[in-house]
Each structure stands twice: as structure tokens, then as C-alpha cells.
């Protein structure tokens, strides 16, 4: 019997007992009154009207008492029957509880026996020195012939460049698909207005030219005004195939600037995509403003990382398809929340995300393999920073390096790839 049923029965029995007690008290009070009325009639009967009236009153009282007695008998009999039924129900509930207890005890015994059997089997296997499950064969990881990203070393290059300490936000790197004769060129975008906006890309013919600040051929200007339509918003820009890809000013779109013709075309993002500093990269201490879009390059081309309201702020990765006008191609959705990430990059079709560990250390903690759709949060590849903040981060398949813009400094790191140490798929 459940506690609730027991309480209801107890309340019902208590109420019935109260009714019986009330009727007994009523009889106890009325019977002496009736005896007194009969005595008075016997003493003062005048054989006339007074005696007749007194007798009628006594008869009414007697009928009332008889009715009360009948109610008492009926209630008592009903209560006895209900008590009998309740006792039967309690007995049935008791038997059911005993059966359940027996079943539970039996189940526990069976569980213990199964656990003991497994332990004996495992112990026997350990004693015999073999295991029934063969190790899985080596698995191809994504589309990267080198394997998984396993280590980041450096920095290899660390320079303040042409404008030391002047512009905290920017990006730099190399073109993975350069025009002939420009294989050694480098590029740089610095946000010259409010640490948010830029209107040109600056190129250098070599790494040494970038370090000493000798820009040849100089700037490719999008528009004389900054900011305005089609200029750059946010630090996450990349160069690919003699074209600069970036977040268009005040638009939820990817702009592509042709460095030869200086024409700008745009690929709109899906409805609900964040822009204008709605879904930034963040860490516990701060967010990086206007980092809603992160452009990336790898061996296959250009990618864009963003999020939408429909994706609840989780990272979304889309291909940026080439053509007369760029367009978004295949798209993958992840479970990694964008505001828990400080930056992203793509290498060999795998999306990687970083997080702020402390002022000296950044960690690549997350990976999403577009070839399998699997993700993992245990990448655990750390690297040392030259400054607390990283405003942009991109992978270059030309030299397998990470190009970092960190608090006005341009830094690069070597990326090492290799198979997982166990030989198994790290995404399993």
C-alpha cells in the first residue's frame, strides 16, 4: 500500500470514529433528560391536558433517541465491514510487498553473479595474456595525408612589422594559390579605424620585406573611405587565388576582393547568421569584437565559420565556392559553442577551435572532421603566446604553418601532423 492510500484510509477511519463518538455523547446526554421527563410526568400527571402534552413530548424525544440508536448501529456495522475490507486490502498489499522484496533480492543476486562471472572471465584473460578483441586497423583521418594535427611549435616568426604597436587588430599570411612569380609574397590587413574597419590590403614581396616594412607593390585599396560599402569589418580575413575574402562592412555576407580588377562581389550568409558583433569569439575575461565571421584556407580552398540564431550560437562551417560570384557550398553544424572559442582554422578539411588557457598559453581543444562528421573535444594541443590575445589565426597549406595576429604582433608557428598514438581513430 502506498503512503498516500494509507493516509487516506487513516483519515477516513478517523472521520468515522468521530461520528460514532458524537452519537454516543448525544445518547449519553439525552437519556438522562428523558428519564427526568418521565419522572416529572409520573409526579405531576393531572389526567388532563398537561399530562397529554407531556406524554407527546416524551414520545417525540423517545423516537429521536431510537433514531439515534439506529444510526449508531448502522454506522458501527458499516465501519466493521469497511474495517474488514481494509484489513483484507492491507493483507493483500503486504503479500505483494513480500513478493516484490523476494523478486528484488533475486535480481540483486543475479546481478552480483553476472558481475562475478565477468570479473572471473577478465581475470582469466589477464592470466592467459590475451584479449578476444583485436586492435582496430589504422584509419584514414579526413582528407589529410599527413594524419591528425599533433603538435604546434614555435614561434618561428615574431615581428612587430611596419607599424609596431599601432594597430591591435589585423591579420596576415600567405596566399595558398598565388599567381606565378608571387609564391614568396606575404599580405597583411590592419584595422585602422576603431580596431574594427579596414579598406585596403598591403602586400610584401618577401618575409624580410614584411619584417623591415618595405611594401612592394604596396596597398590595394577597396575604397577611399573607411568604413563604407564593401570595406573590411573585423580581423578575420584570408587571401586565396589573388582574392581577399572578408566580412563585408555592416552585412551578413562574405566579400571577395579581386586584387587585379579591384572588383568586389559578395556571398550572403543564411538567414539568422550573426554579424555586427552579435556572435563573437570569447573567453572568460573578454570577447573579441566583430569576429562573427572567421575566414579560413586549407588545401581545398576557402571556408567561412559563423553561427546563426537557429543553431543556438554553435559553430557552423561552410565551403566558399569559387566562381564569378562566390557562394556557400556544403555546410556542417557542430556542437561547439562559438562564444566558448577564441579562434578557428581549417587544415585538411578538419575544423579546429582554440581556447584561452591563460595569458601565456592557448590550446587547440576541439576538432570537427568534415569527411566523417565526427567531432572531438580532447585535441589538447597547446602553444605559447607572445601576447595575451590572438585576434586572428589561420592555417597555410603552403608551408603548414599557423599565421597569428596577436596584439599588433605578427607571429607564425610550425604545425606537425601524425597518426594518433594508439593507431585508432581519435574521433571514436
N, C-alpha and C positions, 0 to 999 in steps of 0.2 A: 504494500500500500504506500502510495506516495505521501509525503508530508502534507501536501495540500488537501488530499482526500481525508487524511486523519484529522486535520484541523477542522474541516467542515463537519465531519461526524461528531467531533467533540463539541462543536458549537451547537449542533442540533440537539444532542443529548442534554447539554446544559440548559437549553431553552425549554425542553420538555420537563426537566426536573423542576425548573422554576414554576411552570404552570401547575404541576401537581402540588408543590409546596403552597402555592397561593390558594388552591381549592381546599387543602387541609386546614389552612389557617381560617378560611371562611367558615367551614363547618364548625371548627372549634369555637368560633365567636358566636355563631347563630344558634347552636343547640342550647347553650345556657339561656339565651334570650327566650327561646321557645318554651323551655321548662318554666321560666319565670312567668311567662304569659299564661300558661296552663294553670299554675298555682293561683294567680290573681283571679282567673275565671272561676276556679273552684270556690274561692273565698267570697267573691262579690257577685256571684250569679244571682240576678233578681228575677230570673224566669221570664223576663220581658225583653225589651228592645236592646238593652245594654248587653245582655248575655248573648243574644243572637249576633250582634255586631262583633263582639269579642271572639266568638267562635269562628266567624267568617275570616277574621284577620289571622287567627291561628291556623286555619285550614290553608290560607294562601302562603303563609310562612312555611308550613309543612311541605306543601307542594314545591316550593322553591328549594327547600333543603333536599327533598327527594331528587329533584333535577340535578342539583349539585353533586349528590352521591352518584347518580347515573353517569354524569360527565367524568367524575373521578375514576369510576370503574372502567369506563370506555377508554380513557386516556392511559390508564395503567395497563390494560390489556394490549392496547396499541403499542405502548412503549416496550412491553415484554416481547411482542412479536418483532418489533424493529431491533431490539437488542439481540434477539435470536438471529435475525438476518445479518446484523452487523458482525456478530461473532463468527458466523459462517464465512462472511467475506474476509474477515481478518485471518481466519484459519487458512482460507484459500490463498490469500496473499502471502502468508507465512510459508506455505508449501512451495509457492512459486519462487520466493526468495531463496529457499534452500536449494531448489533445483538450479537456479542461476549461479549460486555460490559454488555448487558442485561443478557446473559447466566451466565457470571461470577458473577454478582450481585446476581442472583437467587441461584447459587451454594453456595455462601458465606452465604446467608440467611439460606439455608437448613442445612449447616454445623453448624451454630450457633444454629438452632433449635434442631438438634440432640444432640449437646453438652449440651444445657439447659435441654433436656429430661433426659440425663444420670445423670446430676447433681441433678435434682429433684428426680430421682429414688434412687440414692445413699443416698441423704438426708433423704428420706422416710425410707430407710432400717436402717439408723443410728438411726432415731427416734424410730423405732419399735424394735431396739436392736437385730436384727438377720441378718444373711448373707445367701444368697442362696447356696454358695459353702461350702461344708463340708470340714473340715481339712483332709488332706491325712492321711491314716493309717501309723503306724510306718513301716519303710522299712529296710530290712536287708542290711547292708553295707558291700559289698565284702564278704570275707570268714571269717571275724574276729568275733568270738562270743562275744568279749568284746565291739564291736562297733568301732567308729572312734577315732583316736588319738585326745585327747582333751587338754592334759597338759603335760609339761615336768618340773620336779622339781629337785633340787639339786644344785651343785653336791653332789653325795653320796660318791664317792671316788675321791680323788685328791692326786696324788703322783708323785714324780719325778722318782721313781723306782731305778733301779740298776745303771743307768748312768745319774745322774742329769745334765741337761743342755748340754749333749754331742751330742745328735742326734735329730735334729729338726723335721725330718720326720719319721713316722713309723705308726704302727697300733697295736691294742691289743684287747683281748676279751676272749670269752668262746666258746667252741665247742657245738653247739646245738644238736649234735648227737654223744656224746663221747663213747669211749669204756667203758665197765663195769669197775668200780673202778676208773674212771677218771672224774667223774661228777663234781668234785670241781676244776679241773685243769684250769689254765689260760695260754694263749700264748701271745707272743709278737714278732713282726718283726720290726727291726730298720734298716733304710737305712744308712749303714755305709760308703758308698762311694759316695761322691759328693751330698749327700742328695737325691740320685736317685736310687742307687742299693743296693741290699742285697743278701746274698747267704745262709742264714740259718734262721730257726725259733727257738725261745727259749721258753721253757715251764716251768711252775711253778706248784707245786702240790697244792697250795692254794693261796688265795688273800694275806694273810700275808707274804707268801714266796716271792711273787712278790714285795710287798712293801719294804721288807728288802733286796731284791736282792739275795735270796737264790734259785738258779735254780736247780731243780731236776725234770726230768732227764738231763737237760742241753740242748744243741743245737742239732738240726737235720740239718745237712749240705747238701745242694744241690750239691755243687761243691767247691773244694778248692779255685778256682779263682773267683774273683768278679770284674767286671761282666764277664759273659760268657754265652754260650748257656744254656737256661732253668733256669737261675737265675732270681731273682726278679727285676722288674723295676717298680718304682712308689710305693706310700704308701698304695694303696687300696687293701689290701689282707684280706681274711677271712679263718677261719678253720671250716670244716664241715665233720663229719664222719671220723675223723682221717686222713684228707687230707687237704692240704693247697692249696687254689685257688688264683691265682695272674696273673698279666700281665707278660708274658714271656719277657725276655730281647730281645729288638730290633725286636719284632714280633707283628703283629696284631692278637694275639691269647691269649686264656686263658690257662694257665698251671695249672696242678694239680699234686701236690707232695704227694705221698703216704708216710706217716710218718713211716710206718712199713717197707716197702720194699725199700723206697727211690727212687722208680721209678717215672719218670716224663712223663706225656702224655699231649697232648695239643688239644684244640678245636679251630680251626680257626674262626675268625670273618668274616662277609660278606665283599665282595669286596668294597673298598672305605672307610672302617672303619678307624677312626683316631687312630694313635699311634705315639710314639716318640714325645710327647708333641705338637701334632697338634691341638687337641681339648681338652683343659684343663678346669678345673673348675676355675672360676674367680670371682672377684668383681671389683669395680671401681678403687681400688688402685693397684691391682696386680692380677696375675694368679698363680695358684699352679702348678708347672711344673710336667710333666709326670703323670698327672691324667686323661689321655684319657679314661682309663678303671676304673670302680668302681665295685668291687665285693661286694655282699650283701647276707645275710642269713635271712630267716624268718622261719615260722612254716612249710613251704612246701619244703624248700631246698635252693639251691644256685641260685643266679641271677647275671647277669652282665649288667651294664649300660654303654652305649657308644654312639657314634654318627657316622654318615657317611657323605660323601660329598653329596650323593643323598638325605639325609634328611636335608640338609642345616644347619647342626650343631644342630638340635633339639635332645632332649634326646630320646634314643631308649633303651627299656628294653627287655631282652631275658632270658628265663629259661636256666640254665646249667643242662643238663640231666646227670644223673649218668650212669655208665656202664664201661666196660673195657676201653673204651676211651670216655672222655666227649664230648658232642655235644650240640649245641644250639637247643632249642626246640621252643615253641611258642614265638612270638615276638610282641611287642606293640610299636607303634610310637606315640609320643606326640607332642604338640605344644610349649613345654618349651625349650628355647634355652640353650644349655649346658654352654656357657660362661657367662650366667646370673645367674648361680647356683654355690654355693661354695661346696656343697656335696649332696649326696643322700643316702637313705637307704630304705629298704623294710620291711613292717610289715603287716602280714595278707594279703599278696597279693596286697597291696597298695604301690605304689612308692611315696615316699616323697622327696622333694627337699628343701634345705636351702639356705638362702642368708645372706650376711654380712650386718648388720644394722649399727653397729659402733664397736669400739674396745672392748666394754663390752658385746654386745648383738648379738646373732644370731637368725634368725627367720625361722621356718618351714613355708613356704608360699604356697607350691604347693603340690597337691596330684593327683595321677592317679590310678583309681581303675581298676585292670585287670579283675575283674568279670563283670563289666558293660561297660568298655571302656570310662568311663566319667572322666573328669579332672576338677580341680578347682584351682583357684589362691588365695583363701581367707581363707586358713587354719589358718593363723595368730596365731601361737603358738611360743612364744619367750622363750629363756632361756639364762641365764647369762654365760659368758665365763670366764675362769680363765686366758686366754691369748688371744691376738687379733686373732690369726689364728687357724683354725682347718684343720689339714692335712688329717685326715681320720675320718669317722663316720660310725658306724654300729649298727644295732639293734640285740639284743639277745633275742630270744623267750624263752630261759631257765628261765630268771628272769625278762623279759620285761624291759630291760634297754638299754640305748644308751651308747656305748663304744666309747670314743673320744680320739684321739691323738692330743694334742694341744701344739705346740712349746716345744717339749721334755717332756711334762707332760701327764700322763695318767689319764683321768677323766671319770667318769660314771654318768649318770643321770637316774632317775626314769621316766618311761613313763606311763601316765594314759590314759585309754580309757573310752569311754562312748558314749551314744547316743547323737545325735545332740539336742541342747537345745529346738528346736521347734518341734522335733519329725519327721520332714520331712527329705527327702533325701538331704544332703548338696550339692550333685552334680547336682541337678535340678536347 
